Amino acid sequence: MKFIVTIDRDEDGIFIVECPSIPGCVSQGKTEQEAIENIKDAIKQCLEVRAERGMPLTVSMRQIEVIV
């Protein structure tokens, strides 16, 4: 499965990664690569928990471009 993730850097320099199509699926890392590896594990775990609880695996998400 493929997922879009967002990557931000907090005030301490830690990379925060979130998977918007899976509510609450967030991870972090000291480097961008570490954060990406960590979100892969988080996604797997979130999908397992959602499946066990009979929840939809993902929520509908769209990515659009907004010009300001």
Summary of the structure (lengths in Angstrom):
residues: 68
radius of gyration: 13.2
end to end distance: 32.7
largest distance: 42.2
contacts: 152
relative contact order: 0.19
helix: 31%
strand: 18%
